[in-house]
């Protein structure tokens, strides 16, 4: 891993809720990855789910859980 990656991870240890570090990191990374897939697919959830290798319903549930605005990515 790069030093930049460790710097990002370190920020979670020195700011925020120290009892949810793992969950916070995973949620933020998952949100970024889903957002990128939605961006590449023009907001098409079926196409984004194929990019990510997730079932469409799984992606839909994650989008709801992470409060991702799919309309923002529609082209």
CHARMM internal coordinates of N, CA and C (Angstrom, degrees):
IC EDIT
DIST 1 N 1 CA 1.4437
DIST 1 CA 1 C 1.5260
ANGL 1 N 1 CA 1 C 109.41
DIST 1 C 2 N 1.3082
ANGL 1 CA 1 C 2 N 114.53
DIHE 1 N 1 CA 1 C 2 N 153.36
DIST 2 N 2 CA 1.4532
ANGL 1 C 2 N 2 CA 119.13
DIHE 1 CA 1 C 2 N 2 CA -177.92
DIST 2 CA 2 C 1.5233
ANGL 2 N 2 CA 2 C 110.61
DIHE 1 C 2 N 2 CA 2 C -84.32
DIST 2 C 3 N 1.3284
ANGL 2 CA 2 C 3 N 114.56
DIHE 2 N 2 CA 2 C 3 N 161.90
DIST 3 N 3 CA 1.4656
ANGL 2 C 3 N 3 CA 119.88
DIHE 2 CA 2 C 3 N 3 CA 176.82
DIST 3 CA 3 C 1.5216
ANGL 3 N 3 CA 3 C 111.10
DIHE 2 C 3 N 3 CA 3 C -61.23
DIST 3 C 4 N 1.3502
ANGL 3 CA 3 C 4 N 117.02
DIHE 3 N 3 CA 3 C 4 N -35.70
DIST 4 N 4 CA 1.4608
ANGL 3 C 4 N 4 CA 119.95
DIHE 3 CA 3 C 4 N 4 CA 178.49
DIST 4 CA 4 C 1.5220
ANGL 4 N 4 CA 4 C 111.34
DIHE 3 C 4 N 4 CA 4 C -59.04
DIST 4 C 5 N 1.3278
ANGL 4 CA 4 C 5 N 115.74
DIHE 4 N 4 CA 4 C 5 N -40.80
DIST 5 N 5 CA 1.4576
ANGL 4 C 5 N 5 CA 120.21
DIHE 4 CA 4 C 5 N 5 CA 179.64
DIST 5 CA 5 C 1.5283
ANGL 5 N 5 CA 5 C 110.32
DIHE 4 C 5 N 5 CA 5 C -62.65
DIST 5 C 6 N 1.3134
ANGL 5 CA 5 C 6 N 116.98
DIHE 5 N 5 CA 5 C 6 N -44.91
DIST 6 N 6 CA 1.4710
ANGL 5 C 6 N 6 CA 120.54
DIHE 5 CA 5 C 6 N 6 CA 178.16
DIST 6 CA 6 C 1.5235
ANGL 6 N 6 CA 6 C 111.42
DIHE 5 C 6 N 6 CA 6 C -63.50
DIST 6 C 7 N 1.3130
ANGL 6 CA 6 C 7 N 117.51
DIHE 6 N 6 CA 6 C 7 N -36.71
DIST 7 N 7 CA 1.4680
ANGL 6 C 7 N 7 CA 120.66
DIHE 6 CA 6 C 7 N 7 CA 177.14
DIST 7 CA 7 C 1.5225
ANGL 7 N 7 CA 7 C 111.05
DIHE 6 C 7 N 7 CA 7 C -61.84
DIST 7 C 8 N 1.3212
ANGL 7 CA 7 C 8 N 115.95
DIHE 7 N 7 CA 7 C 8 N -42.04
DIST 8 N 8 CA 1.4648
ANGL 7 C 8 N 8 CA 120.22
DIHE 7 CA 7 C 8 N 8 CA 178.57
DIST 8 CA 8 C 1.5216
ANGL 8 N 8 CA 8 C 110.25
DIHE 7 C 8 N 8 CA 8 C -63.86
DIST 8 C 9 N 1.3279
ANGL 8 CA 8 C 9 N 116.66
DIHE 8 N 8 CA 8 C 9 N -46.04
DIST 9 N 9 CA 1.4670
ANGL 8 C 9 N 9 CA 120.98
DIHE 8 CA 8 C 9 N 9 CA 179.32
DIST 9 CA 9 C 1.5274
ANGL 9 N 9 CA 9 C 110.66
DIHE 8 C 9 N 9 CA 9 C -61.61
DIST 9 C 10 N 1.3200
ANGL 9 CA 9 C 10 N 117.01
DIHE 9 N 9 CA 9 C 10 N -42.41
DIST 10 N 10 CA 1.4644
ANGL 9 C 10 N 10 CA 120.66
DIHE 9 CA 9 C 10 N 10 CA -179.89
DIST 10 CA 10 C 1.5192
ANGL 10 N 10 CA 10 C 112.75
DIHE 9 C 10 N 10 CA 10 C -58.68
DIST 10 C 11 N 1.3148
ANGL 10 CA 10 C 11 N 117.32
DIHE 10 N 10 CA 10 C 11 N -33.36
DIST 11 N 11 CA 1.4698
ANGL 10 C 11 N 11 CA 120.38
DIHE 10 CA 10 C 11 N 11 CA 178.89
DIST 11 CA 11 C 1.5220
ANGL 11 N 11 CA 11 C 111.61
DIHE 10 C 11 N 11 CA 11 C -58.64
DIST 11 C 12 N 1.3220
ANGL 11 CA 11 C 12 N 117.42
DIHE 11 N 11 CA 11 C 12 N -34.45
DIST 12 N 12 CA 1.4641
ANGL 11 C 12 N 12 CA 120.73
DIHE 11 CA 11 C 12 N 12 CA 179.79
DIST 12 CA 12 C 1.5279
ANGL 12 N 12 CA 12 C 111.14
DIHE 11 C 12 N 12 CA 12 C -68.72
DIST 12 C 13 N 1.3124
ANGL 12 CA 12 C 13 N 116.86
DIHE 12 N 12 CA 12 C 13 N -29.37
DIST 13 N 13 CA 1.4594
ANGL 12 C 13 N 13 CA 120.27
DIHE 12 CA 12 C 13 N 13 CA -178.34
DIST 13 CA 13 C 1.5248
ANGL 13 N 13 CA 13 C 112.70
DIHE 12 C 13 N 13 CA 13 C -79.32
DIST 13 C 14 N 1.3131
ANGL 13 CA 13 C 14 N 116.78
DIHE 13 N 13 CA 13 C 14 N -20.39
DIST 14 N 14 CA 1.4609
ANGL 13 C 14 N 14 CA 119.81
DIHE 13 CA 13 C 14 N 14 CA -176.44
DIST 14 CA 14 C 1.5169
ANGL 14 N 14 CA 14 C 113.46
DIHE 13 C 14 N 14 CA 14 C -112.84
DIST 14 C 15 N 1.3122
ANGL 14 CA 14 C 15 N 116.48
DIHE 14 N 14 CA 14 C 15 N -0.09
DIST 15 N 15 CA 1.4648
ANGL 14 C 15 N 15 CA 120.88
DIHE 14 CA 14 C 15 N 15 CA 175.73
DIST 15 CA 15 C 1.5171
ANGL 15 N 15 CA 15 C 108.08
DIHE 14 C 15 N 15 CA 15 C -139.24
DIST 15 C 16 N 1.2996
ANGL 15 CA 15 C 16 N 116.86
DIHE 15 N 15 CA 15 C 16 N 155.61
DIST 16 N 16 CA 1.4608
ANGL 15 C 16 N 16 CA 120.56
DIHE 15 CA 15 C 16 N 16 CA 174.41
DIST 16 CA 16 C 1.5121
ANGL 16 N 16 CA 16 C 113.77
DIHE 15 C 16 N 16 CA 16 C 81.26
DIST 16 C 17 N 1.3035
ANGL 16 CA 16 C 17 N 114.67
DIHE 16 N 16 CA 16 C 17 N -164.02
DIST 17 N 17 CA 1.4578
ANGL 16 C 17 N 17 CA 123.20
DIHE 16 CA 16 C 17 N 17 CA -174.96
DIST 17 CA 17 C 1.5264
ANGL 17 N 17 CA 17 C 110.22
DIHE 16 C 17 N 17 CA 17 C -82.47
DIST 17 C 18 N 1.3098
ANGL 17 CA 17 C 18 N 117.09
DIHE 17 N 17 CA 17 C 18 N 110.18
DIST 18 N 18 CA 1.4636
ANGL 17 C 18 N 18 CA 121.33
DIHE 17 CA 17 C 18 N 18 CA -176.32
DIST 18 CA 18 C 1.5272
ANGL 18 N 18 CA 18 C 112.62
DIHE 17 C 18 N 18 CA 18 C -71.19
DIST 18 C 19 N 1.3199
ANGL 18 CA 18 C 19 N 118.56
DIHE 18 N 18 CA 18 C 19 N -8.26
DIST 19 N 19 CA 1.4632
ANGL 18 C 19 N 19 CA 120.83
DIHE 18 CA 18 C 19 N 19 CA 179.70
DIST 19 CA 19 C 1.5248
ANGL 19 N 19 CA 19 C 112.25
DIHE 18 C 19 N 19 CA 19 C -92.38
DIST 19 C 20 N 1.3272
ANGL 19 CA 19 C 20 N 117.90
DIHE 19 N 19 CA 19 C 20 N -8.43
DIST 20 N 20 CA 1.4711
ANGL 19 C 20 N 20 CA 121.14
DIHE 19 CA 19 C 20 N 20 CA -178.45
DIST 20 CA 20 C 1.5213
ANGL 20 N 20 CA 20 C 111.27
DIHE 19 C 20 N 20 CA 20 C -126.57
DIST 20 C 21 N 1.3037
ANGL 20 CA 20 C 21 N 118.20
DIHE 20 N 20 CA 20 C 21 N 29.15
DIST 21 N 21 CA 1.4605
ANGL 20 C 21 N 21 CA 121.07
DIHE 20 CA 20 C 21 N 21 CA -174.78
DIST 21 CA 21 C 1.5223
ANGL 21 N 21 CA 21 C 111.03
DIHE 20 C 21 N 21 CA 21 C -58.31
DIST 21 C 22 N 1.3100
ANGL 21 CA 21 C 22 N 117.01
DIHE 21 N 21 CA 21 C 22 N -51.86
DIST 22 N 22 CA 1.4635
ANGL 21 C 22 N 22 CA 120.28
DIHE 21 CA 21 C 22 N 22 CA -177.13
DIST 22 CA 22 C 1.5293
ANGL 22 N 22 CA 22 C 111.15
DIHE 21 C 22 N 22 CA 22 C -58.78
DIST 22 C 23 N 1.3192
ANGL 22 CA 22 C 23 N 116.54
DIHE 22 N 22 CA 22 C 23 N -50.74
DIST 23 N 23 CA 1.4699
ANGL 22 C 23 N 23 CA 120.81
DIHE 22 CA 22 C 23 N 23 CA -178.81
DIST 23 CA 23 C 1.5239
ANGL 23 N 23 CA 23 C 111.29
DIHE 22 C 23 N 23 CA 23 C -61.80
DIST 23 C 24 N 1.3199
ANGL 23 CA 23 C 24 N 117.37
DIHE 23 N 23 CA 23 C 24 N -39.34
DIST 24 N 24 CA 1.4662
ANGL 23 C 24 N 24 CA 120.74
DIHE 23 CA 23 C 24 N 24 CA 179.40
DIST 24 CA 24 C 1.5221
ANGL 24 N 24 CA 24 C 111.67
DIHE 23 C 24 N 24 CA 24 C -64.07
DIST 24 C 25 N 1.3207
ANGL 24 CA 24 C 25 N 116.29
DIHE 24 N 24 CA 24 C 25 N -44.22
DIST 25 N 25 CA 1.4661
ANGL 24 C 25 N 25 CA 120.80
DIHE 24 CA 24 C 25 N 25 CA 179.08
DIST 25 CA 25 C 1.5311
ANGL 25 N 25 CA 25 C 110.32
DIHE 24 C 25 N 25 CA 25 C -62.88
DIST 25 C 26 N 1.3168
ANGL 25 CA 25 C 26 N 116.91
DIHE 25 N 25 CA 25 C 26 N -47.39
DIST 26 N 26 CA 1.4644
ANGL 25 C 26 N 26 CA 121.43
DIHE 25 CA 25 C 26 N 26 CA -178.76
DIST 26 CA 26 C 1.5264
ANGL 26 N 26 CA 26 C 110.30
DIHE 25 C 26 N 26 CA 26 C -62.62
DIST 26 C 27 N 1.3248
ANGL 26 CA 26 C 27 N 117.73
DIHE 26 N 26 CA 26 C 27 N -45.03
DIST 27 N 27 CA 1.4657
ANGL 26 C 27 N 27 CA 120.91
DIHE 26 CA 26 C 27 N 27 CA 178.96
DIST 27 CA 27 C 1.5237
ANGL 27 N 27 CA 27 C 111.52
DIHE 26 C 27 N 27 CA 27 C -60.13
DIST 27 C 28 N 1.3196
ANGL 27 CA 27 C 28 N 116.99
DIHE 27 N 27 CA 27 C 28 N -44.69
DIST 28 N 28 CA 1.4674
ANGL 27 C 28 N 28 CA 120.50
DIHE 27 CA 27 C 28 N 28 CA -178.45
DIST 28 CA 28 C 1.5287
ANGL 28 N 28 CA 28 C 112.04
DIHE 27 C 28 N 28 CA 28 C -66.80
DIST 28 C 29 N 1.3267
ANGL 28 CA 28 C 29 N 116.41
DIHE 28 N 28 CA 28 C 29 N -40.75
DIST 29 N 29 CA 1.4673
ANGL 28 C 29 N 29 CA 119.52
DIHE 28 CA 28 C 29 N 29 CA 178.72
DIST 29 CA 29 C 1.5251
ANGL 29 N 29 CA 29 C 109.82
DIHE 28 C 29 N 29 CA 29 C -68.16
DIST 29 C 30 N 1.3203
ANGL 29 CA 29 C 30 N 116.82
DIHE 29 N 29 CA 29 C 30 N -43.80
DIST 30 N 30 CA 1.4557
ANGL 29 C 30 N 30 CA 120.87
DIHE 29 CA 29 C 30 N 30 CA 179.77
DIST 30 CA 30 C 1.5318
ANGL 30 N 30 CA 30 C 110.89
DIHE 29 C 30 N 30 CA 30 C -60.81
DIST 30 C 31 N 1.3212
ANGL 30 CA 30 C 31 N 116.25
DIHE 30 N 30 CA 30 C 31 N -42.21
DIST 31 N 31 CA 1.4654
ANGL 30 C 31 N 31 CA 120.81
DIHE 30 CA 30 C 31 N 31 CA 179.15
DIST 31 CA 31 C 1.5278
ANGL 31 N 31 CA 31 C 110.60
DIHE 30 C 31 N 31 CA 31 C -62.57
DIST 31 C 32 N 1.3174
ANGL 31 CA 31 C 32 N 117.04
DIHE 31 N 31 CA 31 C 32 N -42.28
DIST 32 N 32 CA 1.4701
ANGL 31 C 32 N 32 CA 121.09
DIHE 31 CA 31 C 32 N 32 CA -179.95
DIST 32 CA 32 C 1.5257
ANGL 32 N 32 CA 32 C 111.20
DIHE 31 C 32 N 32 CA 32 C -65.80
DIST 32 C 33 N 1.3220
ANGL 32 CA 32 C 33 N 117.25
DIHE 32 N 32 CA 32 C 33 N -41.34
DIST 33 N 33 CA 1.4643
ANGL 32 C 33 N 33 CA 121.13
DIHE 32 CA 32 C 33 N 33 CA -179.29
DIST 33 CA 33 C 1.5270
ANGL 33 N 33 CA 33 C 110.36
DIHE 32 C 33 N 33 CA 33 C -67.27
DIST 33 C 34 N 1.3189
ANGL 33 CA 33 C 34 N 117.48
DIHE 33 N 33 CA 33 C 34 N -43.31
DIST 34 N 34 CA 1.4647
ANGL 33 C 34 N 34 CA 121.26
DIHE 33 CA 33 C 34 N 34 CA 178.56
DIST 34 CA 34 C 1.5230
ANGL 34 N 34 CA 34 C 110.12
DIHE 33 C 34 N 34 CA 34 C -64.74
DIST 34 C 35 N 1.3250
ANGL 34 CA 34 C 35 N 116.86
DIHE 34 N 34 CA 34 C 35 N -42.23
DIST 35 N 35 CA 1.4676
ANGL 34 C 35 N 35 CA 120.47
DIHE 34 CA 34 C 35 N 35 CA 178.59
DIST 35 CA 35 C 1.5247
ANGL 35 N 35 CA 35 C 110.92
DIHE 34 C 35 N 35 CA 35 C -60.22
DIST 35 C 36 N 1.3135
ANGL 35 CA 35 C 36 N 117.78
DIHE 35 N 35 CA 35 C 36 N -41.88
DIST 36 N 36 CA 1.4707
ANGL 35 C 36 N 36 CA 121.28
DIHE 35 CA 35 C 36 N 36 CA 179.12
DIST 36 CA 36 C 1.5292
ANGL 36 N 36 CA 36 C 110.64
DIHE 35 C 36 N 36 CA 36 C -64.70
DIST 36 C 37 N 1.3279
ANGL 36 CA 36 C 37 N 117.26
DIHE 36 N 36 CA 36 C 37 N -41.34
DIST 37 N 37 CA 1.4655
ANGL 36 C 37 N 37 CA 120.31
DIHE 36 CA 36 C 37 N 37 CA 178.28
DIST 37 CA 37 C 1.5258
ANGL 37 N 37 CA 37 C 110.90
DIHE 36 C 37 N 37 CA 37 C -65.11
DIST 37 C 38 N 1.3238
ANGL 37 CA 37 C 38 N 117.14
DIHE 37 N 37 CA 37 C 38 N -39.20
DIST 38 N 38 CA 1.4672
ANGL 37 C 38 N 38 CA 120.77
DIHE 37 CA 37 C 38 N 38 CA 177.04
DIST 38 CA 38 C 1.5252
ANGL 38 N 38 CA 38 C 110.84
DIHE 37 C 38 N 38 CA 38 C -66.67
DIST 38 C 39 N 1.3137
ANGL 38 CA 38 C 39 N 116.18
DIHE 38 N 38 CA 38 C 39 N -38.50
DIST 39 N 39 CA 1.4630
ANGL 38 C 39 N 39 CA 120.67
DIHE 38 CA 38 C 39 N 39 CA 177.20
DIST 39 CA 39 C 1.5326
ANGL 39 N 39 CA 39 C 110.21
DIHE 38 C 39 N 39 CA 39 C -61.49
DIST 39 C 40 N 1.3163
ANGL 39 CA 39 C 40 N 116.38
DIHE 39 N 39 CA 39 C 40 N -47.29
DIST 40 N 40 CA 1.4784
ANGL 39 C 40 N 40 CA 121.26
DIHE 39 CA 39 C 40 N 40 CA -178.41
DIST 40 CA 40 C 1.5172
ANGL 40 N 40 CA 40 C 112.13
DIHE 39 C 40 N 40 CA 40 C -67.53
DIST 40 C 41 N 1.3400
ANGL 40 CA 40 C 41 N 117.23
DIHE 40 N 40 CA 40 C 41 N -26.86
DIST 41 N 41 CA 1.4612
ANGL 40 C 41 N 41 CA 120.80
DIHE 40 CA 40 C 41 N 41 CA -178.00
DIST 41 CA 41 C 1.5259
ANGL 41 N 41 CA 41 C 112.39
DIHE 40 C 41 N 41 CA 41 C -97.61
DIST 41 C 42 N 1.3186
ANGL 41 CA 41 C 42 N 117.63
DIHE 41 N 41 CA 41 C 42 N 5.95
DIST 42 N 42 CA 1.4629
ANGL 41 C 42 N 42 CA 120.56
DIHE 41 CA 41 C 42 N 42 CA -178.85
DIST 42 CA 42 C 1.5196
ANGL 42 N 42 CA 42 C 113.03
DIHE 41 C 42 N 42 CA 42 C 65.21
DIST 42 C 43 N 1.3317
ANGL 42 CA 42 C 43 N 116.30
DIHE 42 N 42 CA 42 C 43 N 28.45
DIST 43 N 43 CA 1.4585
ANGL 42 C 43 N 43 CA 121.34
DIHE 42 CA 42 C 43 N 43 CA 179.24
DIST 43 CA 43 C 1.5155
ANGL 43 N 43 CA 43 C 114.00
DIHE 42 C 43 N 43 CA 43 C 84.39
DIST 43 C 44 N 1.3242
ANGL 43 CA 43 C 44 N 117.59
DIHE 43 N 43 CA 43 C 44 N 5.03
DIST 44 N 44 CA 1.4556
ANGL 43 C 44 N 44 CA 121.96
DIHE 43 CA 43 C 44 N 44 CA 179.48
DIST 44 CA 44 C 1.5309
ANGL 44 N 44 CA 44 C 108.42
DIHE 43 C 44 N 44 CA 44 C -80.55
DIST 44 C 45 N 1.3373
ANGL 44 CA 44 C 45 N 115.45
DIHE 44 N 44 CA 44 C 45 N 111.37
DIST 45 N 45 CA 1.4643
ANGL 44 C 45 N 45 CA 119.72
DIHE 44 CA 44 C 45 N 45 CA -175.64
DIST 45 CA 45 C 1.5165
ANGL 45 N 45 CA 45 C 113.08
DIHE 44 C 45 N 45 CA 45 C -67.86
DIST 45 C 46 N 1.3283
ANGL 45 CA 45 C 46 N 118.41
DIHE 45 N 45 CA 45 C 46 N -33.57
DIST 46 N 46 CA 1.4645
ANGL 45 C 46 N 46 CA 120.59
DIHE 45 CA 45 C 46 N 46 CA 178.56
DIST 46 CA 46 C 1.5311
ANGL 46 N 46 CA 46 C 109.31
DIHE 45 C 46 N 46 CA 46 C -65.17
DIST 46 C 47 N 1.3384
ANGL 46 CA 46 C 47 N 116.41
DIHE 46 N 46 CA 46 C 47 N -45.83
DIST 47 N 47 CA 1.4639
ANGL 46 C 47 N 47 CA 120.13
DIHE 46 CA 46 C 47 N 47 CA 178.81
DIST 47 CA 47 C 1.5249
ANGL 47 N 47 CA 47 C 110.70
DIHE 46 C 47 N 47 CA 47 C -65.16
DIST 47 C 48 N 1.3332
ANGL 47 CA 47 C 48 N 117.13
DIHE 47 N 47 CA 47 C 48 N -40.95
DIST 48 N 48 CA 1.4703
ANGL 47 C 48 N 48 CA 120.85
DIHE 47 CA 47 C 48 N 48 CA 179.16
DIST 48 CA 48 C 1.5200
ANGL 48 N 48 CA 48 C 110.62
DIHE 47 C 48 N 48 CA 48 C -63.26
DIST 48 C 49 N 1.3330
ANGL 48 CA 48 C 49 N 117.21
DIHE 48 N 48 CA 48 C 49 N -39.48
DIST 49 N 49 CA 1.4706
ANGL 48 C 49 N 49 CA 119.81
DIHE 48 CA 48 C 49 N 49 CA 179.72
DIST 49 CA 49 C 1.5266
ANGL 49 N 49 CA 49 C 110.58
DIHE 48 C 49 N 49 CA 49 C -64.86
DIST 49 C 50 N 1.3376
ANGL 49 CA 49 C 50 N 117.32
DIHE 49 N 49 CA 49 C 50 N -35.39
DIST 50 N 50 CA 1.4683
ANGL 49 C 50 N 50 CA 120.17
DIHE 49 CA 49 C 50 N 50 CA 177.05
DIST 50 CA 50 C 1.5232
ANGL 50 N 50 CA 50 C 110.96
DIHE 49 C 50 N 50 CA 50 C -68.17
DIST 50 C 51 N 1.3225
ANGL 50 CA 50 C 51 N 116.94
DIHE 50 N 50 CA 50 C 51 N -41.09
DIST 51 N 51 CA 1.4728
ANGL 50 C 51 N 51 CA 120.82
DIHE 50 CA 50 C 51 N 51 CA 177.16
DIST 51 CA 51 C 1.5244
ANGL 51 N 51 CA 51 C 110.28
DIHE 50 C 51 N 51 CA 51 C -57.74
DIST 51 C 52 N 1.3210
ANGL 51 CA 51 C 52 N 115.59
DIHE 51 N 51 CA 51 C 52 N -42.76
DIST 52 N 52 CA 1.4665
ANGL 51 C 52 N 52 CA 121.39
DIHE 51 CA 51 C 52 N 52 CA -175.20
DIST 52 CA 52 C 1.5360
ANGL 52 N 52 CA 52 C 113.35
DIHE 51 C 52 N 52 CA 52 C -84.66
DIST 52 C 53 N 1.3264
ANGL 52 CA 52 C 53 N 116.31
DIHE 52 N 52 CA 52 C 53 N -14.83
DIST 53 N 53 CA 1.4628
ANGL 52 C 53 N 53 CA 119.04
DIHE 52 CA 52 C 53 N 53 CA -177.11
DIST 53 CA 53 C 1.5160
ANGL 53 N 53 CA 53 C 112.32
DIHE 52 C 53 N 53 CA 53 C 74.23
DIST 53 C 54 N 1.3320
ANGL 53 CA 53 C 54 N 115.88
DIHE 53 N 53 CA 53 C 54 N 31.24
DIST 54 N 54 CA 1.4636
ANGL 53 C 54 N 54 CA 121.69
DIHE 53 CA 53 C 54 N 54 CA 179.32
DIST 54 CA 54 C 1.5228
ANGL 54 N 54 CA 54 C 109.75
DIHE 53 C 54 N 54 CA 54 C -113.54
DIST 54 C 55 N 1.3073
ANGL 54 CA 54 C 55 N 116.37
DIHE 54 N 54 CA 54 C 55 N 152.76
DIST 55 N 55 CA 1.4598
ANGL 54 C 55 N 55 CA 120.19
DIHE 54 CA 54 C 55 N 55 CA 171.42
DIST 55 CA 55 C 1.5279
ANGL 55 N 55 CA 55 C 107.53
DIHE 54 C 55 N 55 CA 55 C -67.21
DIST 55 C 56 N 1.3133
ANGL 55 CA 55 C 56 N 116.89
DIHE 55 N 55 CA 55 C 56 N 146.36
DIST 56 N 56 CA 1.4650
ANGL 55 C 56 N 56 CA 121.32
DIHE 55 CA 55 C 56 N 56 CA -178.36
DIST 56 CA 56 C 1.5246
ANGL 56 N 56 CA 56 C 112.11
DIHE 55 C 56 N 56 CA 56 C -56.08
DIST 56 C 57 N 1.3349
ANGL 56 CA 56 C 57 N 117.14
DIHE 56 N 56 CA 56 C 57 N -41.03
DIST 57 N 57 CA 1.4717
ANGL 56 C 57 N 57 CA 120.12
DIHE 56 CA 56 C 57 N 57 CA 179.76
DIST 57 CA 57 C 1.5277
ANGL 57 N 57 CA 57 C 111.44
DIHE 56 C 57 N 57 CA 57 C -66.33
DIST 57 C 58 N 1.3202
ANGL 57 CA 57 C 58 N 117.20
DIHE 57 N 57 CA 57 C 58 N -37.06
DIST 58 N 58 CA 1.4641
ANGL 57 C 58 N 58 CA 120.90
DIHE 57 CA 57 C 58 N 58 CA 177.70
DIST 58 CA 58 C 1.5208
ANGL 58 N 58 CA 58 C 109.86
DIHE 57 C 58 N 58 CA 58 C -63.01
DIST 58 C 59 N 1.3395
ANGL 58 CA 58 C 59 N 116.20
DIHE 58 N 58 CA 58 C 59 N -45.48
DIST 59 N 59 CA 1.4631
ANGL 58 C 59 N 59 CA 119.64
DIHE 58 CA 58 C 59 N 59 CA 178.34
DIST 59 CA 59 C 1.5204
ANGL 59 N 59 CA 59 C 110.68
DIHE 58 C 59 N 59 CA 59 C -62.02
DIST 59 C 60 N 1.3111
ANGL 59 CA 59 C 60 N 117.08
DIHE 59 N 59 CA 59 C 60 N -44.07
DIST 60 N 60 CA 1.4626
ANGL 59 C 60 N 60 CA 121.01
DIHE 59 CA 59 C 60 N 60 CA 179.52
DIST 60 CA 60 C 1.5272
ANGL 60 N 60 CA 60 C 111.30
DIHE 59 C 60 N 60 CA 60 C -59.00
DIST 60 C 61 N 1.3224
ANGL 60 CA 60 C 61 N 116.83
DIHE 60 N 60 CA 60 C 61 N -42.41
DIST 61 N 61 CA 1.4756
ANGL 60 C 61 N 61 CA 120.75
DIHE 60 CA 60 C 61 N 61 CA 178.56
DIST 61 CA 61 C 1.5254
ANGL 61 N 61 CA 61 C 111.32
DIHE 60 C 61 N 61 CA 61 C -64.60
DIST 61 C 62 N 1.3235
ANGL 61 CA 61 C 62 N 117.07
DIHE 61 N 61 CA 61 C 62 N -39.93
DIST 62 N 62 CA 1.4578
ANGL 61 C 62 N 62 CA 120.79
DIHE 61 CA 61 C 62 N 62 CA 179.31
DIST 62 CA 62 C 1.5346
ANGL 62 N 62 CA 62 C 110.57
DIHE 61 C 62 N 62 CA 62 C -67.77
DIST 62 C 63 N 1.3212
ANGL 62 CA 62 C 63 N 117.24
DIHE 62 N 62 CA 62 C 63 N -38.65
DIST 63 N 63 CA 1.4597
ANGL 62 C 63 N 63 CA 121.73
DIHE 62 CA 62 C 63 N 63 CA 177.78
DIST 63 CA 63 C 1.5239
ANGL 63 N 63 CA 63 C 109.92
DIHE 62 C 63 N 63 CA 63 C -60.14
DIST 63 C 64 N 1.3307
ANGL 63 CA 63 C 64 N 116.39
DIHE 63 N 63 CA 63 C 64 N -43.90
DIST 64 N 64 CA 1.4742
ANGL 63 C 64 N 64 CA 120.77
DIHE 63 CA 63 C 64 N 64 CA 178.27
DIST 64 CA 64 C 1.5242
ANGL 64 N 64 CA 64 C 110.66
DIHE 63 C 64 N 64 CA 64 C -65.34
DIST 64 C 65 N 1.3366
ANGL 64 CA 64 C 65 N 116.68
DIHE 64 N 64 CA 64 C 65 N -47.24
DIST 65 N 65 CA 1.4700
ANGL 64 C 65 N 65 CA 121.46
DIHE 64 CA 64 C 65 N 65 CA -177.85
DIST 65 CA 65 C 1.5279
ANGL 65 N 65 CA 65 C 111.72
DIHE 64 C 65 N 65 CA 65 C -59.84
DIST 65 C 66 N 1.3341
ANGL 65 CA 65 C 66 N 115.95
DIHE 65 N 65 CA 65 C 66 N -39.34
DIST 66 N 66 CA 1.4642
ANGL 65 C 66 N 66 CA 120.81
DIHE 65 CA 65 C 66 N 66 CA -175.80
DIST 66 CA 66 C 1.5285
ANGL 66 N 66 CA 66 C 113.20
DIHE 65 C 66 N 66 CA 66 C -93.34
DIST 66 C 67 N 1.3293
ANGL 66 CA 66 C 67 N 116.44
DIHE 66 N 66 CA 66 C 67 N 4.11
DIST 67 N 67 CA 1.4741
ANGL 66 C 67 N 67 CA 122.13
DIHE 66 CA 66 C 67 N 67 CA 179.02
DIST 67 CA 67 C 1.5269
ANGL 67 N 67 CA 67 C 112.21
DIHE 66 C 67 N 67 CA 67 C 53.27
DIST 67 C 68 N 1.3174
ANGL 67 CA 67 C 68 N 116.46
DIHE 67 N 67 CA 67 C 68 N 51.16
DIST 68 N 68 CA 1.4627
ANGL 67 C 68 N 68 CA 121.58
DIHE 67 CA 67 C 68 N 68 CA 178.98
DIST 68 CA 68 C 1.5221
ANGL 68 N 68 CA 68 C 108.51
DIHE 67 C 68 N 68 CA 68 C -90.45
DIST 68 C 69 N 1.3211
ANGL 68 CA 68 C 69 N 116.57
DIHE 68 N 68 CA 68 C 69 N 128.90
DIST 69 N 69 CA 1.4601
ANGL 68 C 69 N 69 CA 122.92
DIHE 68 CA 68 C 69 N 69 CA 178.69
DIST 69 CA 69 C 1.5232
ANGL 69 N 69 CA 69 C 109.17
DIHE 68 C 69 N 69 CA 69 C -85.81
DIST 69 C 70 N 1.3226
ANGL 69 CA 69 C 70 N 116.84
DIHE 69 N 69 CA 69 C 70 N 97.41
DIST 70 N 70 CA 1.4659
ANGL 69 C 70 N 70 CA 122.19
DIHE 69 CA 69 C 70 N 70 CA -176.94
DIST 70 CA 70 C 1.5213
ANGL 70 N 70 CA 70 C 111.11
DIHE 69 C 70 N 70 CA 70 C -63.76
DIST 70 C 71 N 1.3202
ANGL 70 CA 70 C 71 N 117.62
DIHE 70 N 70 CA 70 C 71 N -34.45
DIST 71 N 71 CA 1.4681
ANGL 70 C 71 N 71 CA 120.89
DIHE 70 CA 70 C 71 N 71 CA -179.00
DIST 71 CA 71 C 1.5188
ANGL 71 N 71 CA 71 C 112.15
DIHE 70 C 71 N 71 CA 71 C -57.34
DIST 71 C 72 N 1.2866
ANGL 71 CA 71 C 72 N 116.16
DIHE 71 N 71 CA 71 C 72 N -29.67
DIST 72 N 72 CA 1.4667
ANGL 71 C 72 N 72 CA 121.42
DIHE 71 CA 71 C 72 N 72 CA 179.87
DIST 72 CA 72 C 1.5336
ANGL 72 N 72 CA 72 C 112.01
DIHE 71 C 72 N 72 CA 72 C -60.57
DIST 72 C 73 N 1.3219
ANGL 72 CA 72 C 73 N 116.61
DIHE 72 N 72 CA 72 C 73 N -26.11
DIST 73 N 73 CA 1.4671
ANGL 72 C 73 N 73 CA 121.23
DIHE 72 CA 72 C 73 N 73 CA -174.88
DIST 73 CA 73 C 1.5290
ANGL 73 N 73 CA 73 C 113.28
DIHE 72 C 73 N 73 CA 73 C -101.25
DIST 73 C 74 N 1.3260
ANGL 73 CA 73 C 74 N 117.04
DIHE 73 N 73 CA 73 C 74 N -5.08
DIST 74 N 74 CA 1.4628
ANGL 73 C 74 N 74 CA 119.77
DIHE 73 CA 73 C 74 N 74 CA -178.74
DIST 74 CA 74 C 1.5173
ANGL 74 N 74 CA 74 C 110.38
DIHE 73 C 74 N 74 CA 74 C -70.12
DIST 74 C 75 N 1.3275
ANGL 74 CA 74 C 75 N 114.52
DIHE 74 N 74 CA 74 C 75 N 137.13
DIST 75 N 75 CA 1.4706
ANGL 74 C 75 N 75 CA 118.38
DIHE 74 CA 74 C 75 N 75 CA 179.81
DIST 75 CA 75 C 1.5146
ANGL 75 N 75 CA 75 C 111.07
DIHE 74 C 75 N 75 CA 75 C -112.88
END
COOR INIT
IC SEED 1 N 1 CA 1 C
IC BUILD
